[in-house]
Amino acid sequence: MFKKTLMGLAFAAAAASAFAYPDKPVTMVVPFPPGGSTDSIARVLAQKLPEKLGGTWVIDNKAGATGTIGAAFVKRAPADGYTLFVSSLGPFVIAPHLIKGVQYDALKDFDPITVLVQAPNVLVVPAASPNKNLADLLANLKSTPAKVSFASSGNGSSDHLSAELFWQQTGTAGVHVPYKGGGPAINDLLGAQVDAAFVNINSIIQHIKAGKVRALAISSENRSPLLPEVPTLQEQGVKGAEVQSWQAVAAPRGVPADIKVRLHAAIAASLNEPAVKDKLLAQGFEIVASTPEQFAKFQAAEYARWKQLIEARKITAD
């Protein structure tokens, strides 16, 4: 009887705690500097979630080591729902294969909450490039192996891996030119210092619309409503090179199930508010708002996919 009473009190205390959530500030760790896509999406959530759940939501930018410093910090945090991880795909499915001694297990140390959004990469060339379409670029790659340069925001970034996957699937080879961030890479692309790049749609769309770069293909399965005139890679005969960049929310492993449910519901509702959804869509982001179970399955598939590519192409973080 005494044991049952204790169990009942413990259950009641847990239920009361979840009902009061959040009763102290919630920290949303972003493993990148302020100003990027992941940071901007986290700030949208930090503004909307108090309307859904109450409380105070704080952004903590813990940048460094391709996002793995922030990921390791979240892993070590208490699993009480008051520390969340808002990140792009890198720390979840790419960095563990590139960086030795990563201080977390991407598949075991986090509770998935939801994939927030996804966005394709666009294959672009400078406006003055002789490559007028994808066929021209492929012919150039095949006639001058390892001479066509592709910029990226860094080793192991989604734009770098998009290029590696493209070369693998087309039997070609280009020259990878990594930069310290997307901004410098785009600047050199605009100045025709490099020949091509796969760039996230939200980072390049204004330059495409302004005619400063030419879009040859998009890496999603279907055409983007923002660039309906740009055909997919698959439409142009390149199979198996589809890539979506994505952002997601996770928590330290062991978050109470009821808090996890509340978090997912509030985040999904925030993303699907017309004003928020329209703003993100205009930037090139497709709302995903997957369930925790869908996120876990998706992460496992992405983890295996990028592991295979990184090992096959002998890609390193150096």
N, C-alpha and C positions, 0 to 999 in steps of 0.2 A: 504493500500500500504506500509506504514511504517513498519507495523507488518510483512508483507511478506518479506520485505527487510532484516529485522533483522533475520528472520528465515533462509533466504538464506545465510546470512553471517555466522550464527552459523553452518549451515550444511557444508559450505565451509571450515570453520576453523576446524571442526571435521575431515573432509576428509583429509585436509592437515596434521593434526596431525597424523592420522593413516598412511598416506603415508610416513611420516618421521620416523615412528616407526622402531627401537628405536633410539631416539636422545639423550638418556642419559643411564647410566648403568642399566641393568636389574638384579635384585637380585633374585636368585633361592634359596629359603629357604629349607634346608634339616633338618628335625626334629630329626636327629640322629648324633652321632659323625662321624668324618671322617673315611674312611676305610671300611665301610660296603657296602652291595650291592646297597642300595639306593644312597649313596654318590657317588659310582663309576659310576652309570648310569647318575646321574646328571652331573658329570664331563665330561662324553662323550658328553652330550648335550651342556654344556658350551663351549666345543671346536668346535662343529659342527655348532651351531646356528649362530655365527658371519659370517660363510661362506654363510649362507642362507639369513640372515636378516641384517647383519652388526651389529655394536654396540659392546658394552662390556657386557659380561655375567659373573656374580660373584656368587660364592657359599657362602652361609651363613649357617653354621651348628648351629642350635639352638636346642640342645638336651635337653631332660628331660621329665619326666612324660609320658613315653611311646609315645612320639611324640606329645603330646597335647600342649606343650608350643609353639612349632613352628607353629602348626596349629592355635592357638589363635592369634599369632603375625600376621600371614598372613590375618586372618579375619579382623583385625583392620587396615590393610594397605590400601592405596588408590586403588580403582579399575580402575587403568589406564594402566595395562599391564606391569608395571615395578617391581612388586613383584609377584613371582610365588611360588607355593608350590609343591615340588617334594618329594613324600612320598610313603612308602609301604602302604599296606591295613590297618595297625593298626589304625592310627588316623582317617581314613575314615569310617571304618565299625566295629571296635572292641572296641577301647578304650572308645568311648562314652557310652558303656554298662557296662564298668568295673570301670570307675573312676567317682566318684561323683563330681558334680560341674564343669564339663568340660566347658571351657569358649567359646564354639562355638557350632553351630548346624551343624553337618557334612553334612546334606542333604540340608541345606538352605543357608549357609554362603559362599559357594564357587561356582564358575563357573567351571564346569568340562571342561578340555581341551582334555585329552586323557589318556587312560591306555597305558602305554609304553610297558611293557613286563609282562610275567607271567612265573612261574616256579613251578613244582610240588615238593612235599616233598617225601623223600624216607624213608621207614621204615627199619632201620638198627639195627643190633645187633653186639656185639664184635665178632671178628674172631673166638675166642675159645668158643663161646656160644654153648650150646647143642641144641639150636633152629636152626635146619638146614633149615627150611622153615616156611611159615606162618602157616601151619597146626600144626606144633610143638609148635609154640608160642601160638596159640589159645588154644591148649590142656593144655599148662602150665598155662595160665591165668584162665582157667576154673577149673583146679584141685587145684590150689593154689590162690584163690581169694585175691586180694589186696596185693600181695606179689611181683609181677613182677614190677620192677622199670623202669619208662620212664623218661629220662632227657628232659629238654626243656631249651630254652634260657630265659625263664621268664614267669611269670603268664600272661595269656592272649595272648601270642605270637601265631603265626600261627602253630608252631610245638606243642605247648601245646594243642591248640584247635583241631589239627589233631588227637592227642591221645584221647582227650575226645570224639570226634566224632566216632573214631574207637571203643572205649569201648561201646559207646551208641549203635552203629549199630550191634555189635557182642554180646551184652548182657554180657560183661565181665567188670572187674575192675582191673586197675593197680594202682601203686603208682606213683604219679606225683612228680618229683624232679626238682624244678625250679632252674636255675642258673642265674647269672648276666651276661647274654650274651651267644651267641652261641659258642664262643671259649672254655670257661671252660666246657660247657656241652659236647662238642665233645672230649675234652681231657679225661674226665672221662669215656666216652664211649669207647675210644681207650684203656684205662687202665682197662676196664671191671669193673669199680666201679658202673656202672648202667647196667641194662639188655637190654635196647632198647631205641630207640628214633626215632621220625619223624624229619628228618633234610632236609633243603632246598638242592636241588640237587647240586647247585653250591658250597655249603659249604662242601659237603661230597664226591663228585665224585672222587677226587684224592685219598681219603682213600679207597674207594671201589675198584678203579683200582689197588691200591697197595696191596690189600688183607688184609688191617688192620681192616676192618669191612665187614660184610656180608649183602647184600641188600636182603630183603625178599619180598618187594612189593613197588610199586610206586603209588602215590596218584592221578595221572592224569587219565583222561578217557581212554587215549591211552598210549601205551608204549613210552618211551622216545627214540629218535634216539641215544642218548648218552649212554643209558643202555638198548639196545634192548633185552637183555637176562632176564631182570627183569620184571616179570608179574605185571599187575595192581592189585589193591585190588579187583576190580570188577571181573576180570578174575578168582580170587580165592574165589569167593562167597561172598565177603563183599560188599554189595550194599549201596549206599548213603553216602560213606565216601570220595568222591573225594574232594580234596583241591588243590587249586593253590594259591601260594603266588604271589603278583603282586605289581608293582610300577606304579604310575600315576602322572600326572601334573594337577594342578588346579590353579585357581586364585581367588582373592576376588570377591564376587558376584557383578556383574554390569560392568564387563570389556566390552568396546566397541566391538560390534559384528565383525567389520572388523578386529580388532586386534586379536580377538579370532580365526577367520578364518585363518589369516596369521600364527599365532603361531602353530595351528594344522597342517597346510600344511608343515611348515618348520620342525617341530618335526618328522612328519611321513616320510618326505623325508630323514631326517638325519638317522633315525633308519633303513631305508631300503637301505641305501648305502651298497654295497656289503661288504666293509671292516668292517663297523660297525656291520652289521647283522651277518657276519661270526664270529666275535669276541664274540658277545653276545650269539650266538647259541652254541659256543664252551664252554661257561661257564654255559650252561643249560637254558638260557633264550629264550623263544619263543616271537618273535615280535608280538605285538597286534596292536598298533597304531590305536585304535578305534576312532570313531567320538565322539564329545562332547555328542551327543544324546545317542549313544551306551554306553558311560561311565556312564551317568546319570542313565540309566535303569539298568546297571550292578551293580552300587553302591547301588541302592535301594534294589535289590535282595540280595546282599551280606549283607547289613545292617540288613535286616529282618532275614536272615539265621543265622547269628552269634548272634543276639539278642535272638532268640529262643533257641539256644544251651546254651548260657551263663546262661539264666534264668533257663532252664530245669536242667542243671548240677550244678546250684548254684555256678558258678565260680566267684571268686573275684580277685581283683588286689593285694591283700595282700599275 
